[in-house]
Amino acid sequence: MSFISESQLKNYRRSTKSYSLTLNESLKNFKNESSYYKTKIFLSHKHDELEYLEGAIFFLKNLGVDIYVDWQDEGMPRTTSGYTAVRIKQKISDNHKFIFLATEGAINSKWCNWELGLGDAAKYIENIAILPVKNDYSDFSGSEYLEIYPYIFNLDYSQTYRNLYRRQGTYVVYPHVNGNEKVVPINEWLQRR
């Protein structure tokens, strides 16, 4: 089992990105894709971590979803205000799923933690997940409160995990702390709304 590392996100971004496009251009192309029948995800992230964000977007888009990031929203005010908060609350509610890109920076961000609280209220427990991003060469060291949320992880090879044989791939794992202890392939989780 492994969490995604910072360098894996950067490499995923590099391996799938069209180098002639900027991040904004790539996101606009994604936005212009048909989103009919696609699961819509609110992706909570720290704004100054664009390399990780772009890697996460390419990782998730590869699963056939529609992703909302707030700074691509033309309806957002140019400067942060109370209206920004109202708009974010509405968008969290409007999207089917909430994923928190849990980098060390995002965990320490007031805005990201506020969004996670809103996601908790609107999506808990079936439609929320943490995408933990660990520092290279170290373990994920998220805060204790993150332990109550389902999280996304990769099985690097087929193996027995939680007493069942699982194929290599990406899964959503429900936490022990609330007694769910489910392990669901991410494609199956995304189809549940």
PyRosetta script that sets phi, psi and omega in degrees:
from pyrosetta import init, pose_from_sequence

init()
pose = pose_from_sequence("MSFISESQLKNYRRSTKSYSLTLNESLKNFKNESSYYKTKIFLSHKHDELEYLEGAIFFLKNLGVDIYVDWQDEGMPRTTSGYTAVRIKQKISDNHKFIFLATEGAINSKWCNWELGLGDAAKYIENIAILPVKNDYSDFSGSEYLEIYPYIFNLDYSQTYRNLYRRQGTYVVYPHVNGNEKVVPINEWLQRR")
pose.set_psi(1, 143.1)
pose.set_omega(1, 177.0)
pose.set_phi(2, -152.9)
pose.set_psi(2, 147.1)
pose.set_omega(2, 170.8)
pose.set_phi(3, -86.2)
pose.set_psi(3, 159.9)
pose.set_omega(3, 177.9)
pose.set_phi(4, -75.7)
pose.set_psi(4, 137.0)
pose.set_omega(4, 178.6)
pose.set_phi(5, -96.3)
pose.set_psi(5, 162.9)
pose.set_omega(5, 178.6)
pose.set_phi(6, -56.7)
pose.set_psi(6, -44.8)
pose.set_omega(6, -178.1)
pose.set_phi(7, -68.8)
pose.set_psi(7, -32.3)
pose.set_omega(7, 176.1)
pose.set_phi(8, -63.7)
pose.set_psi(8, -41.6)
pose.set_omega(8, 177.7)
pose.set_phi(9, -62.5)
pose.set_psi(9, -44.6)
pose.set_omega(9, 179.0)
pose.set_phi(10, -62.5)
pose.set_psi(10, -42.8)
pose.set_omega(10, 179.8)
pose.set_phi(11, -67.1)
pose.set_psi(11, -38.3)
pose.set_omega(11, 178.3)
pose.set_phi(12, -62.7)
pose.set_psi(12, -41.6)
pose.set_omega(12, 178.1)
pose.set_phi(13, -60.5)
pose.set_psi(13, -47.5)
pose.set_omega(13, -178.1)
pose.set_phi(14, -65.9)
pose.set_psi(14, -36.9)
pose.set_omega(14, -175.4)
pose.set_phi(15, -74.9)
pose.set_psi(15, -20.4)
pose.set_omega(15, -176.6)
pose.set_phi(16, -113.3)
pose.set_psi(16, -10.7)
pose.set_omega(16, -174.5)
pose.set_phi(17, -81.7)
pose.set_psi(17, 142.2)
pose.set_omega(17, 169.1)
pose.set_phi(18, -82.7)
pose.set_psi(18, 113.5)
pose.set_omega(18, -171.5)
pose.set_phi(19, -65.7)
pose.set_psi(19, -15.0)
pose.set_omega(19, 179.8)
pose.set_phi(20, -80.1)
pose.set_psi(20, -9.8)
pose.set_omega(20, -177.5)
pose.set_phi(21, -104.1)
pose.set_psi(21, 141.5)
pose.set_omega(21, 172.6)
pose.set_phi(22, -80.1)
pose.set_psi(22, 171.0)
pose.set_omega(22, 177.2)
pose.set_phi(23, -57.9)
pose.set_psi(23, -45.7)
pose.set_omega(23, -180.0)
pose.set_phi(24, -61.1)
pose.set_psi(24, -41.6)
pose.set_omega(24, 179.0)
pose.set_phi(25, -65.5)
pose.set_psi(25, -41.7)
pose.set_omega(25, 177.8)
pose.set_phi(26, -61.1)
pose.set_psi(26, -44.6)
pose.set_omega(26, -179.0)
pose.set_phi(27, -66.9)
pose.set_psi(27, -36.7)
pose.set_omega(27, 176.9)
pose.set_phi(28, -64.6)
pose.set_psi(28, -38.7)
pose.set_omega(28, 176.3)
pose.set_phi(29, -62.2)
pose.set_psi(29, -43.0)
pose.set_omega(29, 177.6)
pose.set_phi(30, -61.6)
pose.set_psi(30, -41.1)
pose.set_omega(30, -178.1)
pose.set_phi(31, -64.4)
pose.set_psi(31, -32.8)
pose.set_omega(31, -178.3)
pose.set_phi(32, -79.1)
pose.set_psi(32, -11.2)
pose.set_omega(32, 176.1)
pose.set_phi(33, -65.5)
pose.set_psi(33, 154.8)
pose.set_omega(33, 175.5)
pose.set_phi(34, -64.9)
pose.set_psi(34, 130.0)
pose.set_omega(34, 179.1)
pose.set_phi(35, -108.3)
pose.set_psi(35, 8.3)
pose.set_omega(35, 178.8)
pose.set_phi(36, -63.8)
pose.set_psi(36, 129.3)
pose.set_omega(36, -178.6)
pose.set_phi(37, 71.0)
pose.set_psi(37, 1.5)
pose.set_omega(37, 178.8)
pose.set_phi(38, -87.7)
pose.set_psi(38, 145.1)
pose.set_omega(38, 172.3)
pose.set_phi(39, -69.4)
pose.set_psi(39, 133.3)
pose.set_omega(39, -178.6)
pose.set_phi(40, -102.2)
pose.set_psi(40, 129.6)
pose.set_omega(40, -176.0)
pose.set_phi(41, -119.0)
pose.set_psi(41, 129.7)
pose.set_omega(41, 167.6)
pose.set_phi(42, -86.9)
pose.set_psi(42, 118.6)
pose.set_omega(42, -178.6)
pose.set_phi(43, -104.2)
pose.set_psi(43, 106.2)
pose.set_omega(43, 178.1)
pose.set_phi(44, -82.6)
pose.set_psi(44, 132.4)
pose.set_omega(44, -174.4)
pose.set_phi(45, -157.5)
pose.set_psi(45, 164.3)
pose.set_omega(45, 174.2)
pose.set_phi(46, -87.5)
pose.set_psi(46, 129.4)
pose.set_omega(46, -171.1)
pose.set_phi(47, -63.3)
pose.set_psi(47, -28.9)
pose.set_omega(47, -177.0)
pose.set_phi(48, -90.5)
pose.set_psi(48, 10.6)
pose.set_omega(48, 179.1)
pose.set_phi(49, -110.1)
pose.set_psi(49, 56.9)
pose.set_omega(49, -172.2)
pose.set_phi(50, -65.2)
pose.set_psi(50, -34.5)
pose.set_omega(50, 179.3)
pose.set_phi(51, -63.2)
pose.set_psi(51, -41.8)
pose.set_omega(51, 178.9)
pose.set_phi(52, -69.5)
pose.set_psi(52, -40.5)
pose.set_omega(52, 179.2)
pose.set_phi(53, -60.3)
pose.set_psi(53, -47.9)
pose.set_omega(53, -178.1)
pose.set_phi(54, -63.6)
pose.set_psi(54, -40.6)
pose.set_omega(54, 176.2)
pose.set_phi(55, -61.0)
pose.set_psi(55, -42.8)
pose.set_omega(55, 178.7)
pose.set_phi(56, -64.9)
pose.set_psi(56, -39.5)
pose.set_omega(56, 179.2)
pose.set_phi(57, -63.4)
pose.set_psi(57, -46.0)
pose.set_omega(57, 178.9)
pose.set_phi(58, -64.5)
pose.set_psi(58, -39.4)
pose.set_omega(58, 176.8)
pose.set_phi(59, -59.5)
pose.set_psi(59, -48.2)
pose.set_omega(59, -177.8)
pose.set_phi(60, -73.0)
pose.set_psi(60, -40.0)
pose.set_omega(60, -180.0)
pose.set_phi(61, -61.5)
pose.set_psi(61, -30.9)
pose.set_omega(61, 177.0)
pose.set_phi(62, -62.5)
pose.set_psi(62, -18.2)
pose.set_omega(62, 178.5)
pose.set_phi(63, -92.0)
pose.set_psi(63, 1.5)
pose.set_omega(63, 174.7)
pose.set_phi(64, 79.6)
pose.set_psi(64, 37.9)
pose.set_omega(64, -179.5)
pose.set_phi(65, -111.6)
pose.set_psi(65, 169.1)
pose.set_omega(65, 174.3)
pose.set_phi(66, -107.9)
pose.set_psi(66, 128.8)
pose.set_omega(66, -173.6)
pose.set_phi(67, -114.7)
pose.set_psi(67, 133.1)
pose.set_omega(67, 175.0)
pose.set_phi(68, -104.8)
pose.set_psi(68, 125.0)
pose.set_omega(68, 169.2)
pose.set_phi(69, -123.1)
pose.set_psi(69, 132.7)
pose.set_omega(69, -168.6)
pose.set_phi(70, -62.0)
pose.set_psi(70, -35.5)
pose.set_omega(70, -175.8)
pose.set_phi(71, -77.1)
pose.set_psi(71, -5.0)
pose.set_omega(71, 172.5)
pose.set_phi(72, -93.3)
pose.set_psi(72, -3.9)
pose.set_omega(72, -176.9)
pose.set_phi(73, -80.8)
pose.set_psi(73, 115.1)
pose.set_omega(73, -179.0)
pose.set_phi(74, -67.4)
pose.set_psi(74, -17.2)
pose.set_omega(74, 178.8)
pose.set_phi(75, -83.8)
pose.set_psi(75, -4.9)
pose.set_omega(75, 178.8)
pose.set_phi(76, -78.0)
pose.set_psi(76, 141.3)
pose.set_omega(76, 175.9)
pose.set_phi(77, -66.5)
pose.set_psi(77, 155.0)
pose.set_omega(77, -179.4)
pose.set_phi(78, -68.0)
pose.set_psi(78, -33.6)
pose.set_omega(78, 176.5)
pose.set_phi(79, -115.3)
pose.set_psi(79, 144.5)
pose.set_omega(79, -177.6)
pose.set_phi(80, -62.3)
pose.set_psi(80, 133.6)
pose.set_omega(80, -178.8)
pose.set_phi(81, -153.8)
pose.set_psi(81, -176.6)
pose.set_omega(81, 174.7)
pose.set_phi(82, -60.3)
pose.set_psi(82, -33.9)
pose.set_omega(82, 177.8)
pose.set_phi(83, -62.8)
pose.set_psi(83, -34.6)
pose.set_omega(83, 176.2)
pose.set_phi(84, -57.3)
pose.set_psi(84, -47.6)
pose.set_omega(84, -179.4)
pose.set_phi(85, -63.0)
pose.set_psi(85, -42.3)
pose.set_omega(85, 178.8)
pose.set_phi(86, -62.1)
pose.set_psi(86, -44.6)
pose.set_omega(86, -178.7)
pose.set_phi(87, -64.4)
pose.set_psi(87, -42.8)
pose.set_omega(87, 178.5)
pose.set_phi(88, -62.3)
pose.set_psi(88, -44.0)
pose.set_omega(88, 177.8)
pose.set_phi(89, -56.9)
pose.set_psi(89, -43.9)
pose.set_omega(89, -179.4)
pose.set_phi(90, -65.3)
pose.set_psi(90, -42.2)
pose.set_omega(90, -178.0)
pose.set_phi(91, -68.3)
pose.set_psi(91, -36.4)
pose.set_omega(91, 175.4)
pose.set_phi(92, -61.7)
pose.set_psi(92, -42.3)
pose.set_omega(92, 179.0)
pose.set_phi(93, -66.9)
pose.set_psi(93, -39.7)
pose.set_omega(93, -176.3)
pose.set_phi(94, -68.5)
pose.set_psi(94, -33.3)
pose.set_omega(94, -176.5)
pose.set_phi(95, -81.1)
pose.set_psi(95, 151.8)
pose.set_omega(95, -177.7)
pose.set_phi(96, -71.4)
pose.set_psi(96, -39.5)
pose.set_omega(96, -174.4)
pose.set_phi(97, -127.2)
pose.set_psi(97, 157.3)
pose.set_omega(97, 176.1)
pose.set_phi(98, -126.5)
pose.set_psi(98, 123.6)
pose.set_omega(98, 175.1)
pose.set_phi(99, -122.8)
pose.set_psi(99, 130.2)
pose.set_omega(99, 178.4)
pose.set_phi(100, -101.0)
pose.set_psi(100, 113.8)
pose.set_omega(100, 176.0)
pose.set_phi(101, -76.3)
pose.set_psi(101, 94.5)
pose.set_omega(101, -167.8)
pose.set_phi(102, -88.2)
pose.set_psi(102, 76.5)
pose.set_omega(102, 170.4)
pose.set_phi(103, -87.0)
pose.set_psi(103, 167.9)
pose.set_omega(103, 177.4)
pose.set_phi(104, -59.8)
pose.set_psi(104, -40.1)
pose.set_omega(104, 179.1)
pose.set_phi(105, -64.0)
pose.set_psi(105, -43.0)
pose.set_omega(105, -179.3)
pose.set_phi(106, -67.0)
pose.set_psi(106, -37.1)
pose.set_omega(106, 179.0)
pose.set_phi(107, -62.2)
pose.set_psi(107, -31.6)
pose.set_omega(107, -179.8)
pose.set_phi(108, -91.6)
pose.set_psi(108, -0.6)
pose.set_omega(108, -178.3)
pose.set_phi(109, -84.5)
pose.set_psi(109, 131.1)
pose.set_omega(109, 176.9)
pose.set_phi(110, -64.1)
pose.set_psi(110, -42.8)
pose.set_omega(110, -179.4)
pose.set_phi(111, -63.3)
pose.set_psi(111, -45.5)
pose.set_omega(111, -178.6)
pose.set_phi(112, -63.1)
pose.set_psi(112, -41.5)
pose.set_omega(112, 178.3)
pose.set_phi(113, -66.0)
pose.set_psi(113, -36.6)
pose.set_omega(113, 176.3)
pose.set_phi(114, -63.7)
pose.set_psi(114, -45.6)
pose.set_omega(114, 177.9)
pose.set_phi(115, -61.1)
pose.set_psi(115, -40.5)
pose.set_omega(115, 178.4)
pose.set_phi(116, -61.8)
pose.set_psi(116, -39.4)
pose.set_omega(116, 176.2)
pose.set_phi(117, -62.5)
pose.set_psi(117, -40.2)
pose.set_omega(117, 176.9)
pose.set_phi(118, -67.3)
pose.set_psi(118, -41.9)
pose.set_omega(118, 177.0)
pose.set_phi(119, -61.6)
pose.set_psi(119, -38.0)
pose.set_omega(119, 177.4)
pose.set_phi(120, -59.8)
pose.set_psi(120, -48.1)
pose.set_omega(120, -178.2)
pose.set_phi(121, -66.4)
pose.set_psi(121, -36.4)
pose.set_omega(121, -174.3)
pose.set_phi(122, -91.0)
pose.set_psi(122, -26.7)
pose.set_omega(122, -168.9)
pose.set_phi(123, -126.5)
pose.set_psi(123, -8.5)
pose.set_omega(123, -172.8)
pose.set_phi(124, -63.0)
pose.set_psi(124, 136.4)
pose.set_omega(124, 0.7)
pose.set_phi(125, -110.5)
pose.set_psi(125, -17.2)
pose.set_omega(125, -175.1)
pose.set_phi(126, -77.3)
pose.set_psi(126, -21.2)
pose.set_omega(126, -172.0)
pose.set_phi(127, -123.7)
pose.set_psi(127, 26.5)
pose.set_omega(127, 178.1)
pose.set_phi(128, -132.9)
pose.set_psi(128, 144.5)
pose.set_omega(128, 176.0)
pose.set_phi(129, -153.4)
pose.set_psi(129, 151.8)
pose.set_omega(129, 174.9)
pose.set_phi(130, -99.0)
pose.set_psi(130, 134.4)
pose.set_omega(130, 170.5)
pose.set_phi(131, -106.9)
pose.set_psi(131, 90.2)
pose.set_omega(131, -176.3)
pose.set_phi(132, -69.8)
pose.set_psi(132, 132.7)
pose.set_omega(132, 176.9)
pose.set_phi(133, -119.0)
pose.set_psi(133, 115.4)
pose.set_omega(133, -177.7)
pose.set_phi(134, -92.4)
pose.set_psi(134, 152.3)
pose.set_omega(134, 173.1)
pose.set_phi(135, -64.8)
pose.set_psi(135, 147.9)
pose.set_omega(135, 177.1)
pose.set_phi(136, -58.2)
pose.set_psi(136, 139.0)
pose.set_omega(136, 176.2)
pose.set_phi(137, 64.8)
pose.set_psi(137, 24.8)
pose.set_omega(137, 175.2)
pose.set_phi(138, -149.9)
pose.set_psi(138, 170.0)
pose.set_omega(138, 177.7)
pose.set_phi(139, -85.5)
pose.set_psi(139, 161.2)
pose.set_omega(139, 174.3)
pose.set_phi(140, -67.4)
pose.set_psi(140, 132.2)
pose.set_omega(140, -176.4)
pose.set_phi(141, -124.9)
pose.set_psi(141, 48.8)
pose.set_omega(141, -179.4)
pose.set_phi(142, -67.4)
pose.set_psi(142, 165.5)
pose.set_omega(142, 179.7)
pose.set_phi(143, -70.0)
pose.set_psi(143, 156.7)
pose.set_omega(143, -176.6)
pose.set_phi(144, -59.2)
pose.set_psi(144, -35.5)
pose.set_omega(144, -177.6)
pose.set_phi(145, -63.8)
pose.set_psi(145, -20.1)
pose.set_omega(145, 178.0)
pose.set_phi(146, -71.1)
pose.set_psi(146, -17.3)
pose.set_omega(146, -178.4)
pose.set_phi(147, -65.3)
pose.set_psi(147, -15.4)
pose.set_omega(147, -178.5)
pose.set_phi(148, -85.6)
pose.set_psi(148, -7.5)
pose.set_omega(148, -174.9)
pose.set_phi(149, -102.9)
pose.set_psi(149, 147.8)
pose.set_omega(149, 169.6)
pose.set_phi(150, -60.0)
pose.set_psi(150, 150.2)
pose.set_omega(150, -179.9)
pose.set_phi(151, -135.1)
pose.set_psi(151, 157.1)
pose.set_omega(151, -178.2)
pose.set_phi(152, -98.5)
pose.set_psi(152, 131.5)
pose.set_omega(152, 176.9)
pose.set_phi(153, -146.0)
pose.set_psi(153, 163.9)
pose.set_omega(153, 178.9)
pose.set_phi(154, -107.9)
pose.set_psi(154, 137.1)
pose.set_omega(154, 164.9)
pose.set_phi(155, -93.6)
pose.set_psi(155, 119.0)
pose.set_omega(155, -175.3)
pose.set_phi(156, -73.3)
pose.set_psi(156, -21.7)
pose.set_omega(156, 177.4)
pose.set_phi(157, -154.3)
pose.set_psi(157, 160.1)
pose.set_omega(157, 179.6)
pose.set_phi(158, -64.3)
pose.set_psi(158, 136.6)
pose.set_omega(158, -176.2)
pose.set_phi(159, -166.2)
pose.set_psi(159, 172.0)
pose.set_omega(159, 173.4)
pose.set_phi(160, -85.5)
pose.set_psi(160, 126.0)
pose.set_omega(160, 178.7)
pose.set_phi(161, -138.0)
pose.set_psi(161, 126.4)
pose.set_omega(161, -175.5)
pose.set_phi(162, 53.6)
pose.set_psi(162, 48.3)
pose.set_omega(162, 173.5)
pose.set_phi(163, 67.3)
pose.set_psi(163, 11.1)
pose.set_omega(163, 176.0)
pose.set_phi(164, -131.2)
pose.set_psi(164, 146.3)
pose.set_omega(164, 175.8)
pose.set_phi(165, -70.9)
pose.set_psi(165, 131.4)
pose.set_omega(165, -179.7)
pose.set_phi(166, -128.6)
pose.set_psi(166, 141.7)
pose.set_omega(166, 176.9)
pose.set_phi(167, -79.2)
pose.set_psi(167, 157.4)
pose.set_omega(167, 174.0)
pose.set_phi(168, -55.9)
pose.set_psi(168, 137.2)
pose.set_omega(168, 178.1)
pose.set_phi(169, 156.2)
pose.set_psi(169, -169.1)
pose.set_omega(169, -177.3)
pose.set_phi(170, -106.3)
pose.set_psi(170, 136.5)
pose.set_omega(170, -174.9)
pose.set_phi(171, -133.0)
pose.set_psi(171, 159.5)
pose.set_omega(171, 168.3)
pose.set_phi(172, -108.9)
pose.set_psi(172, 123.4)
pose.set_omega(172, -177.4)
pose.set_phi(173, -109.5)
pose.set_psi(173, 125.8)
pose.set_omega(173, 176.5)
pose.set_phi(174, -84.9)
pose.set_psi(174, 144.5)
pose.set_omega(174, -171.5)
pose.set_phi(175, -73.5)
pose.set_psi(175, 149.8)
pose.set_omega(175, 174.0)
pose.set_phi(176, -62.5)
pose.set_psi(176, -35.5)
pose.set_omega(176, -169.0)
pose.set_phi(177, -59.7)
pose.set_psi(177, -30.1)
pose.set_omega(177, -179.6)
pose.set_phi(178, -105.6)
pose.set_psi(178, 8.7)
pose.set_omega(178, 172.9)
pose.set_phi(179, 82.4)
pose.set_psi(179, -0.5)
pose.set_omega(179, -179.0)
pose.set_phi(180, -71.8)
pose.set_psi(180, -54.1)
pose.set_omega(180, 177.5)
pose.set_phi(181, 50.2)
pose.set_psi(181, 34.3)
pose.set_omega(181, 175.5)
pose.set_phi(182, -87.4)
pose.set_psi(182, 150.6)
pose.set_omega(182, 171.4)
pose.set_phi(183, -127.5)
pose.set_psi(183, 117.7)
pose.set_omega(183, -172.9)
pose.set_phi(184, -124.4)
pose.set_psi(184, 131.1)
pose.set_omega(184, 173.9)
pose.set_phi(185, -56.3)
pose.set_psi(185, 140.4)
pose.set_omega(185, -173.3)
pose.set_phi(186, -59.9)
pose.set_psi(186, -36.2)
pose.set_omega(186, 178.6)
pose.set_phi(187, -62.2)
pose.set_psi(187, -38.9)
pose.set_omega(187, 177.5)
pose.set_phi(188, -66.3)
pose.set_psi(188, -43.2)
pose.set_omega(188, 179.1)
pose.set_phi(189, -60.5)
pose.set_psi(189, -41.7)
pose.set_omega(189, -178.5)
pose.set_phi(190, -66.6)
pose.set_psi(190, -29.7)
pose.set_omega(190, -179.3)
pose.set_phi(191, -76.5)
pose.set_psi(191, -22.5)
pose.set_omega(191, 178.5)
pose.set_phi(192, -78.7)
pose.set_psi(192, 126.6)
pose.set_omega(192, 180.0)
pose.set_phi(193, -125.0)
pose.dump_pdb("model.pdb")
